[in-house]
Amino acid sequence: MAMENDASEPAGELLPAAAARVQAALAAAGSETRVVLMPASTRTAEEAAAACGCSVGQIVKSLVFRRRDDATAVLVLAAGDRRVDEARAAVAIGAAIVRPDADFVRAATGFAIGGVPPLGHAHALPVLMDERLFAHSTVWAAAGTPRAVFEITPEELLRATGARRAAVS
């Protein structure tokens, strides 16, 4: 189901169903942030920064990991210019982690890699948010598709996702 157009969307485009789910999750979290569709791909951090007109560090990477002991999905929100230190993330999570395959990510979140948002998932996930994101006044995150994004303050993203702040990069 698509949402109606608003001024933030390119003329004539409706939000795809996946992006509309993210918009609904933002609204349910009490956020007035709006999902926007970009004319170019935002699949990678570099593409997203170019499309959004911001630094790569302002892009939120939503990375799914799998706990090794019980196969629970865990979401780590990291700055686009940083790599997640898996050992640090494991300490913050309290369990060893592994990188899952694309099918696991889709099953856990309801979204395909390249558009995984920080909220609105198929199942509630524990979320860690890297400290580095708080160096910016606003950040941009994926909104369910390779062209949908939203801009938000790091503090509001922390609140909306229920994330725990941690140094994981």
Residue frames as qw, qx, qy, qz and C-alpha x, y, z in Angstrom:
[[0.000, 0.890, 0.456, 0.000, 0.00, 0.00, 0.00],
 [0.432, 0.277, -0.007, 0.858, 1.43, 3.41, -0.92],
 [0.138, -0.638, -0.415, 0.634, 0.95, 6.65, 0.92],
 [0.344, 0.888, 0.295, 0.073, -0.34, 9.81, -0.73],
 [0.545, 0.438, -0.052, 0.713, 2.13, 12.30, -2.16],
 [0.305, -0.879, -0.194, 0.311, 3.36, 15.17, -0.08],
 [0.242, 0.954, -0.173, -0.044, 5.66, 18.07, -0.89],
 [0.396, -0.667, 0.614, 0.145, 8.77, 16.07, 0.05],
 [0.722, 0.100, 0.660, 0.182, 8.32, 13.48, -2.71],
 [0.098, -0.175, 0.562, 0.802, 9.26, 13.94, -6.35],
 [0.543, 0.250, -0.002, -0.802, 6.21, 14.92, -8.39],
 [0.775, 0.187, -0.380, -0.469, 3.99, 12.01, -9.25],
 [0.492, 0.190, -0.832, 0.175, 5.71, 9.43, -7.04],
 [0.748, -0.539, -0.045, -0.384, 3.99, 7.59, -4.22],
 [0.274, -0.576, 0.744, -0.199, 5.94, 5.97, -1.41],
 [0.585, 0.106, -0.785, -0.173, 6.49, 2.28, -2.12],
 [0.780, -0.483, -0.319, -0.237, 4.91, -0.07, 0.43],
 [0.764, -0.140, -0.366, 0.513, 8.22, -0.71, 2.24],
 [0.221, 0.248, -0.158, 0.930, 8.89, 3.04, 2.60],
 [0.481, -0.516, -0.210, -0.678, 5.30, 3.61, 3.75],
 [0.814, -0.393, -0.415, 0.102, 5.90, 1.02, 6.53],
 [0.541, -0.014, -0.286, 0.791, 8.93, 3.04, 7.66],
 [0.114, -0.407, -0.058, -0.904, 6.90, 6.28, 7.56],
 [0.686, -0.516, -0.339, -0.386, 4.23, 4.61, 9.71],
 [0.779, -0.263, -0.393, 0.412, 6.89, 3.39, 12.19],
 [0.292, 0.199, -0.165, 0.921, 8.32, 6.91, 12.44],
 [0.386, -0.475, -0.166, -0.773, 4.84, 8.31, 13.12],
 [0.799, -0.429, -0.411, -0.094, 4.15, 5.57, 15.69],
 [0.668, -0.138, -0.337, 0.649, 7.38, 6.57, 17.46],
 [0.164, -0.870, -0.301, 0.354, 6.10, 10.15, 17.66],
 [0.394, -0.294, 0.339, 0.802, 8.41, 11.52, 14.98],
 [0.437, 0.774, 0.197, -0.413, 7.36, 14.12, 12.43],
 [0.204, -0.465, 0.674, 0.536, 10.25, 13.09, 10.18],
 [0.756, 0.498, 0.099, -0.413, 9.19, 12.45, 6.59],
 [0.694, -0.035, 0.619, 0.366, 10.45, 9.73, 4.26],
 [0.364, 0.751, -0.184, -0.519, 11.60, 11.10, 0.90],
 [0.875, 0.267, 0.348, 0.203, 12.33, 9.39, -2.40],
 [0.207, -0.669, 0.400, 0.592, 15.57, 10.32, -4.09],
 [0.692, 0.613, -0.156, -0.349, 15.98, 10.34, -7.87],
 [0.494, 0.523, -0.692, 0.058, 19.19, 8.29, -7.58],
 [0.822, -0.185, -0.532, 0.084, 20.15, 5.16, -5.65],
 [0.295, -0.742, 0.406, -0.445, 20.92, 5.40, -1.95],
 [0.956, -0.079, -0.279, -0.045, 21.88, 1.70, -1.65],
 [0.735, 0.006, -0.330, 0.592, 25.46, 2.36, -0.46],
 [0.363, -0.724, -0.243, 0.533, 26.67, 4.95, 2.03],
 [0.291, -0.233, 0.334, 0.866, 28.55, 6.76, -0.74],
 [0.006, -0.419, -0.668, -0.615, 25.51, 6.82, -3.05],
 [0.288, -0.766, -0.569, 0.079, 23.28, 7.97, -0.19],
 [0.360, -0.582, -0.071, 0.725, 25.65, 10.81, 0.76],
 [0.166, 0.000, 0.479, 0.862, 25.76, 12.02, -2.85],
 [0.142, -0.546, -0.702, -0.435, 21.96, 11.85, -3.19],
 [0.386, -0.773, -0.473, 0.169, 21.32, 13.54, 0.18],
 [0.244, 0.803, -0.099, 0.535, 24.02, 16.17, -0.17],
 [0.589, -0.762, 0.215, -0.163, 25.72, 15.27, 3.09],
 [0.037, 0.621, -0.781, 0.046, 28.93, 13.65, 4.30],
 [0.661, 0.037, -0.738, -0.127, 29.30, 9.86, 4.26],
 [0.194, 0.040, -0.767, 0.610, 29.61, 10.02, 8.06],
 [0.421, 0.042, 0.267, -0.866, 26.02, 11.34, 8.24],
 [0.700, 0.042, -0.531, -0.476, 24.65, 8.20, 6.60],
 [0.625, -0.318, 0.593, -0.396, 23.26, 5.61, 9.01],
 [0.456, 0.209, -0.832, -0.235, 24.18, 2.08, 8.02],
 [0.777, -0.243, 0.287, -0.505, 21.62, -0.38, 9.43],
 [0.397, 0.398, -0.826, -0.051, 23.62, -3.59, 9.76],
 [0.884, -0.278, 0.029, -0.374, 22.07, -6.85, 10.90],
 [0.155, 0.445, -0.867, 0.163, 24.17, -9.40, 12.77],
 [0.845, -0.245, -0.383, -0.282, 23.22, -12.82, 14.13],
 [0.475, -0.621, 0.558, -0.277, 24.08, -13.89, 17.65],
 [0.390, 0.349, -0.846, -0.100, 26.09, -17.08, 17.35],
 [0.104, -0.076, 0.896, -0.424, 24.61, -18.72, 20.47],
 [0.351, 0.404, 0.748, -0.394, 20.90, -18.40, 19.73],
 [0.286, 0.333, 0.653, 0.617, 20.56, -16.99, 16.17],
 [0.008, 0.834, 0.427, -0.349, 18.87, -13.81, 17.42],
 [0.435, 0.622, 0.209, 0.617, 19.08, -10.90, 14.98],
 [0.366, -0.682, -0.189, 0.604, 20.73, -7.74, 16.31],
 [0.406, 0.822, 0.217, 0.335, 20.72, -4.38, 14.53],
 [0.519, -0.441, -0.014, 0.732, 23.76, -2.11, 14.67],
 [0.292, 0.930, 0.203, 0.086, 23.39, 1.49, 13.48],
 [0.646, -0.341, 0.171, 0.661, 26.77, 2.81, 12.34],
 [0.144, 0.811, -0.135, -0.551, 28.10, 5.88, 10.58],
 [0.824, 0.558, 0.084, -0.056, 28.58, 5.41, 6.85],
 [0.390, 0.779, -0.457, 0.179, 32.28, 6.27, 7.02],
 [0.336, -0.530, 0.717, -0.305, 33.04, 3.73, 9.75],
 [0.615, 0.059, -0.771, -0.156, 33.36, -0.04, 9.94],
 [0.770, -0.527, 0.057, -0.356, 31.70, -1.92, 12.78],
 [0.109, 0.471, -0.839, 0.251, 34.31, -3.51, 15.03],
 [0.753, -0.203, -0.526, -0.339, 32.64, -6.89, 15.48],
 [0.537, -0.080, -0.681, 0.490, 34.60, -7.63, 18.67],
 [0.052, -0.028, 0.336, -0.940, 33.40, -4.36, 20.24],
 [0.592, -0.137, -0.273, -0.746, 29.85, -5.00, 19.04],
 [0.698, -0.140, -0.702, -0.017, 29.93, -8.51, 20.51],
 [0.293, -0.072, -0.616, 0.727, 30.99, -7.09, 23.88],
 [0.287, -0.028, 0.104, -0.952, 28.16, -4.53, 23.74],
 [0.701, -0.094, -0.441, -0.552, 25.67, -7.24, 22.75],
 [0.581, -0.423, 0.589, -0.369, 26.98, -9.72, 25.29],
 [0.868, 0.108, 0.484, -0.014, 27.43, -12.55, 22.79],
 [0.339, -0.230, 0.648, 0.642, 29.55, -13.55, 19.82],
 [0.556, 0.638, 0.204, -0.493, 28.09, -12.39, 16.51],
 [0.476, 0.009, 0.689, 0.546, 28.36, -13.40, 12.88],
 [0.290, 0.330, -0.251, -0.863, 27.33, -11.75, 9.63],
 [0.622, 0.286, 0.694, -0.224, 24.16, -13.41, 8.34],
 [0.270, 0.168, 0.692, 0.648, 23.14, -14.00, 4.74],
 [0.206, -0.083, -0.219, -0.950, 20.62, -11.87, 2.84],
 [0.518, -0.367, -0.687, -0.354, 17.75, -14.31, 3.52],
 [0.460, -0.401, -0.615, 0.499, 18.30, -14.03, 7.29],
 [0.086, -0.143, -0.103, 0.981, 18.32, -10.21, 7.06],
 [0.358, -0.194, -0.448, -0.796, 15.07, -10.17, 5.07],
 [0.559, -0.402, -0.722, -0.072, 13.38, -12.65, 7.45],
 [0.416, -0.357, -0.510, 0.663, 14.46, -10.68, 10.52],
 [0.056, -0.316, -0.089, 0.943, 13.63, -7.20, 9.23],
 [0.467, 0.666, 0.555, -0.175, 11.18, -7.57, 6.36],
 [0.281, 0.907, -0.157, -0.270, 13.56, -5.53, 4.17],
 [0.890, 0.326, 0.001, 0.318, 16.24, -6.36, 1.61],
 [0.586, -0.415, 0.101, 0.689, 19.88, -5.38, 2.07],
 [0.282, 0.228, 0.354, 0.862, 20.41, -1.95, 0.53],
 [0.280, -0.524, -0.253, -0.764, 17.25, -0.49, 2.05],
 [0.563, -0.417, -0.668, 0.249, 17.19, -1.84, 5.63],
 [0.147, -0.765, 0.010, -0.626, 15.88, 0.97, 7.84],
 [0.141, 0.273, -0.718, 0.624, 16.64, 1.47, 11.53],
 [0.370, 0.130, 0.650, -0.651, 12.98, 0.86, 12.50],
 [0.687, 0.303, -0.073, -0.656, 9.74, -0.63, 11.18],
 [0.134, 0.331, -0.923, -0.145, 11.02, -4.20, 11.10],
 [0.677, -0.151, -0.608, -0.387, 9.03, -7.41, 10.80],
 [0.757, -0.426, -0.456, 0.192, 10.20, -8.38, 14.31],
 [0.301, -0.937, 0.150, -0.094, 11.39, -6.29, 17.25],
 [0.809, 0.276, -0.288, 0.432, 15.20, -6.29, 17.28],
 [0.542, -0.695, -0.050, 0.470, 17.72, -5.24, 19.89],
 [0.479, 0.800, 0.064, 0.356, 19.46, -2.14, 18.51],
 [0.582, -0.481, 0.001, 0.656, 22.88, -0.64, 19.16],
 [0.345, 0.916, 0.124, 0.163, 23.65, 2.86, 17.90],
 [0.731, 0.078, -0.120, 0.668, 27.28, 3.82, 17.43],
 [0.328, -0.710, -0.189, 0.593, 28.59, 6.84, 19.33],
 [0.342, -0.102, 0.392, 0.848, 30.06, 8.30, 16.11],
 [0.062, 0.612, 0.643, 0.457, 26.60, 9.19, 14.79],
 [0.287, -0.846, -0.388, 0.228, 26.21, 11.73, 17.60],
 [0.428, -0.301, 0.168, 0.835, 28.97, 13.89, 16.09],
 [0.054, 0.259, 0.538, 0.801, 26.40, 15.19, 13.56],
 [0.322, 0.106, 0.297, -0.892, 23.41, 17.48, 14.03],
 [0.819, 0.250, 0.146, -0.496, 21.37, 15.33, 11.62],
 [0.282, -0.246, 0.889, 0.265, 21.84, 11.95, 9.97],
 [0.652, 0.269, -0.301, -0.641, 20.19, 10.21, 7.01],
 [0.448, -0.136, 0.873, -0.133, 18.87, 6.66, 7.18],
 [0.161, -0.048, -0.842, -0.512, 17.46, 4.17, 4.70],
 [0.509, 0.093, 0.350, -0.780, 13.68, 3.93, 4.58],
 [0.742, 0.163, 0.584, -0.285, 12.95, 0.50, 3.16],
 [0.789, 0.560, 0.225, 0.114, 13.99, 0.80, -0.49],
 [0.692, -0.044, 0.155, 0.704, 17.21, 1.69, -2.34],
 [0.193, 0.481, 0.210, 0.829, 15.86, 5.23, -3.03],
 [0.438, -0.775, -0.295, -0.348, 13.93, 6.05, 0.15],
 [0.488, 0.072, -0.484, 0.722, 15.61, 7.90, 3.05],
 [0.311, -0.880, -0.303, -0.191, 14.82, 10.17, 5.96],
 [0.316, 0.468, -0.380, 0.733, 16.75, 12.86, 7.83],
 [0.664, -0.670, -0.305, -0.129, 16.64, 12.86, 11.63],
 [0.122, -0.786, 0.506, -0.335, 18.68, 14.00, 14.62],
 [0.451, 0.206, -0.849, 0.182, 20.75, 11.26, 16.23],
 [0.187, -0.057, 0.684, -0.702, 18.94, 11.82, 19.54],
 [0.698, 0.165, 0.091, -0.691, 15.53, 11.38, 17.91],
 [0.701, 0.278, -0.622, -0.209, 16.75, 8.26, 16.08],
 [0.172, 0.194, -0.862, 0.436, 18.00, 6.81, 19.38],
 [0.417, 0.072, 0.519, -0.743, 14.60, 7.45, 20.98],
 [0.723, 0.270, -0.164, -0.614, 12.55, 6.22, 18.00],
 [0.680, 0.272, -0.674, -0.093, 14.49, 2.96, 17.70],
 [0.815, -0.547, 0.075, -0.176, 14.88, 2.27, 21.41],
 [0.761, 0.408, -0.382, 0.331, 18.57, 1.76, 20.68],
 [0.686, -0.664, 0.017, 0.297, 21.33, 1.53, 23.21],
 [0.267, 0.913, -0.305, 0.052, 24.22, 3.90, 22.60],
 [0.871, -0.324, 0.276, 0.246, 27.57, 2.08, 22.29],
 [0.074, 0.772, -0.525, -0.351, 31.07, 2.52, 20.86],
 [0.860, 0.095, 0.501, 0.003, 31.08, -0.18, 18.18],
 [0.694, 0.702, -0.005, 0.158, 33.20, 1.30, 15.38]]
